[in-house]
Amino acid sequence: MARLRGGAVAAVAVLVAVAGCKSGQNKGTPGGGGGGNGAVLAAVDTLTVKGRAPKTGYSRTRFGTAWADTDANSCDTRDDILKRDLKDVKFTGGTCKVSYGLLEPDPYSGKDITYRRGRSQVDIDHVVPLSDAWQKGAKYWDASKRIALANDPLNLIAVDASTNRGKGDGDAATWLPPNGRYRCTYVAAQVAVKKKYGLWVTAAEKAAMKKVLGGCPAQKLPTGGNPTKAPERFRAR
């Protein structure tokens, strides 16, 4: 991410430009990371390669209620990510419900976006889409792990809504951000999430990941985020 803001789930942001790609460093965010010198490329090679399983049985509810407060900070996950990723944040009642902020720039499109609550100009995107995760291992998990993935800051980012909605459940082989300077950071985040949760990749996806990351060999592997098991009080259908 080109600019990040400290919030309930993140504290530090560092911008690094590498081989035409931008790589932020922020605990528990898609741009954050550790271990350079090919760490991401090495991580790609640890991912299991298999075919995409059928989408049969998938629904959003299999990953729990949207934006569950799994970190128990009394703010839902969506507002946590808005606080982390937007600048000049304003709240409605307290310091939880974000009413205004600036996404400067949006990592996917490179445009500056103004967020106002109730207007669908900013989405919180799952970097690894939940449907993609379902077809690459998550259908076999227990509910607590699926809920954890859906609310993990490592897998979430505030982005331009119109750009994001063209992504669908695409993986790196079928969709990359139009903003070419963000692609290294984006793919590195997907690798980090898939490695953390044990999700597999298709052969085409792995090849696409390596093609992007080959242009930024010093790209760091993002780290942090929430545990891979949600608290027992959360349920999914």
C-alpha positions in Angstrom: 0.0 0.0 0.0 1.4 3.4 -0.9 0.2 5.0 2.4 -1.1 3.5 5.5 -2.3 5.0 8.8 -1.9 3.5 12.2 -5.0 2.1 13.8 -6.4 -0.6 16.0 -4.6 -3.3 14.1 -1.4 -1.6 12.8 1.1 0.8 14.2 3.9 1.6 11.7 4.1 2.2 8.0 7.2 2.4 5.9 7.4 3.0 2.1 10.0 1.1 0.1 10.3 1.4 -3.7 11.9 -1.7 -5.3 12.4 -2.3 -9.0 9.4 -0.2 -10.0 7.1 -1.7 -7.2 6.0 -0.2 -3.9 6.3 -2.2 -0.7 5.0 -0.8 2.6 5.9 -2.3 5.9 3.1 -2.4 8.5 2.4 -5.1 11.1 -0.6 -7.2 10.1 -1.3 -5.5 6.8 -1.0 -6.6 3.2 1.9 -4.2 2.7 3.8 -5.1 5.8 6.5 -7.6 5.8 9.8 -9.1 6.8 12.6 -11.0 5.1 13.8 -9.5 1.9 16.3 -11.0 -0.6 13.9 -13.3 -2.4 11.8 -14.2 0.6 8.6 -13.9 -1.3 9.8 -15.9 -4.3 11.0 -18.6 -1.9 7.6 -18.6 -0.2 5.9 -19.1 -3.5 7.8 -22.3 -4.0 6.5 -23.7 -0.6 2.9 -23.4 -1.7 1.1 -26.6 -2.8 0.1 -26.7 -6.4 -3.3 -28.3 -7.2 -6.2 -27.7 -9.5 -9.1 -25.4 -8.5 -11.8 -27.4 -6.7 -15.5 -26.9 -7.5 -17.2 -23.9 -6.0 -20.0 -26.2 -4.8 -21.2 -25.3 -1.3 -19.6 -21.8 -1.2 -21.5 -18.9 0.4 -20.3 -15.9 2.3 -21.9 -17.2 5.4 -19.5 -20.1 5.5 -17.0 -17.5 6.6 -19.2 -16.1 9.4 -20.9 -12.8 9.9 -19.3 -10.1 7.8 -16.8 -7.9 9.7 -17.0 -9.8 13.0 -15.0 -8.3 15.8 -12.7 -11.3 16.2 -9.9 -9.2 17.9 -12.3 -8.1 20.6 -11.4 -4.4 20.4 -15.1 -3.3 20.3 -14.8 -2.2 16.6 -15.9 -4.3 13.7 -13.3 -5.4 11.2 -14.4 -3.0 8.5 -13.9 0.0 10.7 -10.6 -1.3 11.9 -9.3 -1.4 8.3 -10.7 2.0 7.4 -8.9 3.4 10.4 -5.7 1.7 9.4 -5.7 2.6 5.7 -7.4 6.1 5.5 -5.9 9.5 6.2 -7.6 12.3 8.1 -10.1 10.0 9.6 -13.2 11.3 11.3 -15.7 9.4 13.4 -19.3 9.3 14.3 -19.7 8.8 18.0 -16.5 7.7 19.7 -13.4 6.4 17.9 -14.8 3.4 16.1 -17.3 4.2 13.4 -15.4 5.9 10.6 -17.5 8.6 8.9 -14.8 10.2 6.7 -11.3 9.7 5.4 -9.0 9.9 2.5 -7.5 7.1 0.5 -4.5 8.8 -1.0 -3.8 7.1 -3.3 -6.0 4.0 -3.7 -3.5 1.1 -4.2 -5.5 -0.6 -6.9 -6.2 2.3 -9.2 -3.7 4.9 -8.1 -6.5 7.5 -7.7 -7.3 9.6 -4.7 -10.6 8.6 -3.2 -12.7 10.4 -0.5 -14.5 8.1 1.8 -17.9 9.1 3.3 -19.9 6.6 5.2 -23.0 5.4 3.3 -21.5 6.1 -0.1 -20.0 3.1 -1.8 -16.7 4.5 -3.0 -14.4 2.4 -0.8 -14.5 -1.3 -0.4 -12.6 -3.5 2.1 -11.2 -6.1 -0.2 -10.1 -9.7 0.7 -6.8 -9.8 -1.1 -7.3 -13.6 -1.4 -11.0 -13.7 -2.2 -13.1 -15.9 0.0 -14.5 -17.9 -3.0 -10.9 -18.5 -4.2 -9.9 -19.7 -0.8 -13.0 -22.0 -0.7 -11.9 -23.6 -3.9 -8.3 -24.0 -2.8 -8.6 -25.6 0.6 -11.0 -23.6 2.9 -14.0 -25.8 2.1 -12.3 -28.5 4.2 -11.5 -26.2 7.2 -13.5 -25.9 10.4 -15.6 -22.7 10.8 -13.2 -21.0 13.2 -10.4 -20.9 10.6 -12.6 -19.6 7.8 -13.9 -16.8 10.1 -10.3 -16.0 11.0 -9.3 -15.7 7.3 -12.3 -13.4 6.6 -11.3 -11.0 9.3 -7.5 -11.1 9.2 -6.0 -7.7 8.6 -3.2 -9.5 6.6 -5.9 -10.3 4.0 -7.8 -7.0 4.0 -7.2 -3.6 2.4 -9.3 -0.5 1.7 -9.6 0.1 -2.0 -11.6 1.9 -4.7 -14.9 0.2 -4.9 -15.4 0.4 -8.7 -11.9 -1.1 -9.4 -12.4 -3.8 -6.8 -15.7 -5.0 -8.2 -14.0 -6.0 -11.4 -11.8 -8.4 -9.5 -14.5 -10.9 -8.5 -12.8 -14.1 -7.1 -9.9 -13.8 -9.5 -6.4 -15.1 -8.5 -3.1 -13.7 -9.7 -3.5 -15.5 -13.0 -6.8 -13.8 -13.8 -6.7 -10.4 -12.1 -4.0 -7.9 -11.0 -4.5 -4.3 -9.9 -4.5 -1.8 -12.8 -1.9 0.2 -10.9 1.2 -1.6 -12.0 3.3 -0.1 -9.2 1.3 -1.9 -6.6 1.4 -5.4 -8.1 4.5 -6.6 -6.3 2.9 -5.6 -2.9 -0.4 -7.1 -3.9 1.0 -10.5 -5.0 3.3 -10.6 -2.0 0.2 -10.2 0.2 -1.5 -13.1 -1.5 1.5 -15.3 -1.1 1.7 -14.4 2.6 -2.0 -15.2 3.2 -1.9 -18.5 1.3 1.2 -19.6 3.1 -0.1 -18.6 6.6 -3.4 -20.5 6.0 -2.1 -23.4 4.0 -4.1 -22.6 0.9 -3.0 -24.0 -2.4 -2.4 -22.4 -5.8 -3.0 -23.5 -9.3 -0.1 -24.0 -11.7 -1.2 -20.9 -13.7 -1.5 -18.9 -10.5 2.0 -19.8 -9.3 3.5 -18.9 -12.7 1.7 -15.5 -12.6 3.0 -14.9 -9.0 6.5 -15.6 -10.0 6.3 -13.5 -13.1 5.2 -10.4 -11.1 7.6 -11.0 -8.2 10.5 -11.6 -10.6 10.5 -7.9 -11.3 11.0 -7.0 -7.6 13.4 -9.7 -6.1 13.9 -7.8 -2.9 10.1 -7.7 -2.1 9.4 -8.5 1.5 6.9 -11.1 2.7 4.1 -9.6 4.7 3.7 -10.9 8.2 1.4 -10.4 11.2 -2.3 -10.3 11.4 -4.7 -12.3 13.6 -4.4 -15.9 14.7 -5.7 -18.5 12.3 -8.4 -19.6 14.7 -11.3 -17.3 15.6 -12.6 -17.3 19.2 -15.1 -20.0 19.9 -18.0 -17.5 20.4 -18.1 -16.9 16.6 -20.1 -19.2 14.4 -20.5 -19.8 10.7 -23.2 -21.7 8.8 
